[in-house]
Amino acid sequence: MADRTNVIYFDNNATTAVAPEVLEAMLPAFGPLYGNPSSMHTFGGQMGRWLNTAREQVGQLIGADPEEVIFTSCGSESDNSAWYSATVTQPEKRHVITTKVEHSAVLAYGHYLEDKGYDVTWLGVDDKGQIDLEELERSIRPDTALVSMMYANNETGTIFPIDKVAQIVKAHGVQLHVDAVQAVGKEIIDLKKLPIDYLAMSGHKLHAPKGIGVLYVRRGTRFRPFLKGGHQERGRRAGTENVPYIIGMGKACELAGANIQEERTQVAAMRDRLQAGLLAAIPNCKINGDEAHRLPNTVNISFEAVEGEALLLQMDQYGICASSGSACTSGSLEPSHVLRSMGVPFTYAHGSVRFSLCRYNTEAEVDRVLEVMPKIVHNLREISPFAAFLKK
Ligand SMILES: *Cc1c(COP(=O)(O)O)cnc(C)c1O
């Protein structure tokens, strides 16, 4: 079986390893401490203490008060809950603004609302993946219920100017949801200074397990729960709390806070060395995204005239894990909606690979990838039907 001891894992925007400290913190709640926090007896009731600690740890990382933190089952649930709440609490407003490059958890809710008769403005992006702030402002209408925008793009790492977005949106009195799943732990986020209403996080992008998320809801924002039932999470999210995972999420946030500088210096330096090495060794490749405003761990690079999926299969032979910017839909390779929105040329869009690093990666792993990639790209270009177009 392949595990971290024999793979080079450069796919941390897809999911991350659970930190050993997180696993250790969770174990008692899988063992002797199995009580239900809602129980009247001490054995169950004592679990509430663990939930409080986790809520404080999450709040500490993003500048939120513990009462503003709602635990959910995943980032997708957090995104859906924000959209649900913003629309059902303002039923007279039937317009929403978002972007074309959001995660599917947001795109799909937008399409669902369109089916229900809502008007959705899908903001486009430029060739670096950036939105036009003037277009955003022009798009706001009296019946706009919500603006929803990601903090950082999972495919390219491009960071939106969320502080400027917030200024514009709040000046018009409109609610703002930010999908910060990729940004938390990599960018410094202080919700005391950033006037947004909702923010989504996901555990498994931040060294907590898969299946735990957070929705931040600013105090004073009218809220209606997406998941209805019991009174857990102060009536804002029904369902018996996933105590072990909530403990893990809290611990992961504490660690993220302690490691954020390392993420922004050492991890960024490894990413930069990987990028520079690939560009130097391989002709006809180009970086996708906004290098001046980009997550410190991410590089998305297109190798002209090769197919990303073929590249990934070759890389897999060497135990190198990454993602491609194209997905095989109904037999034909479609470039991702993000690269398409950026207008990345056809022969480049198909050959895109996303490398996403984390603090567990090493310089030796970067060396190994730099040793292997030029050979793989060269060999694939030898057999590529598009190779004739390559500039010599
Ligand atoms: C992964 C991801 C999500 C979804 O999170 P899940 O916990 O997997 O549901 C949402 N938005 C972005 C930007 C992501 O990268």
The ligand as an SDF file (V2000), in Angstrom:
LIG
                    3D

 15 15  0  0  0  0  0  0  0  0999 V2000
  -12.1220   21.6390   -0.4660 C   0  0  0  0  0  0  0  0  0  0  0  0
  -12.8540   22.9050   -0.6830 C   0  0  0  0  0  0  0  0  0  0  0  0
  -14.2120   23.0320   -0.3220 C   0  0  0  0  0  0  0  0  0  0  0  0
  -15.0320   21.8920    0.1980 C   0  0  0  0  0  0  0  0  0  0  0  0
  -14.6350   21.4300    1.4580 O   0  0  0  0  0  0  0  0  0  0  0  0
  -15.1060   19.9550    1.9010 P   0  0  0  0  0  0  0  0  0  0  0  0
  -14.7850   19.8800    3.3510 O   0  0  0  0  0  0  0  0  0  0  0  0
  -14.3140   18.9970    1.0820 O   0  0  0  0  0  0  0  0  0  0  0  0
  -16.5690   19.8660    1.6340 O   0  0  0  0  0  0  0  0  0  0  0  0
  -14.8190   24.2490   -0.5160 C   0  0  0  0  0  0  0  0  0  0  0  0
  -14.1400   25.2990   -1.0280 N   0  0  0  0  0  0  0  0  0  0  0  0
  -12.8470   25.2170   -1.3840 C   0  0  0  0  0  0  0  0  0  0  0  0
  -12.1530   26.4140   -1.9240 C   0  0  0  0  0  0  0  0  0  0  0  0
  -12.1660   24.0100   -1.2330 C   0  0  0  0  0  0  0  0  0  0  0  0
  -10.8840   23.9290   -1.6060 O   0  0  0  0  0  0  0  0  0  0  0  0
  1  2  1  0
  2  3  1  0
  2 14  2  0
  3  4  1  0
  3 10  2  0
  4  5  1  0
  5  6  1  0
  6  7  2  0
  6  8  1  0
  6  9  1  0
 10 11  1  0
 11 12  2  0
 12 13  1  0
 12 14  1  0
 14 15  1  0
M  END
$$$$
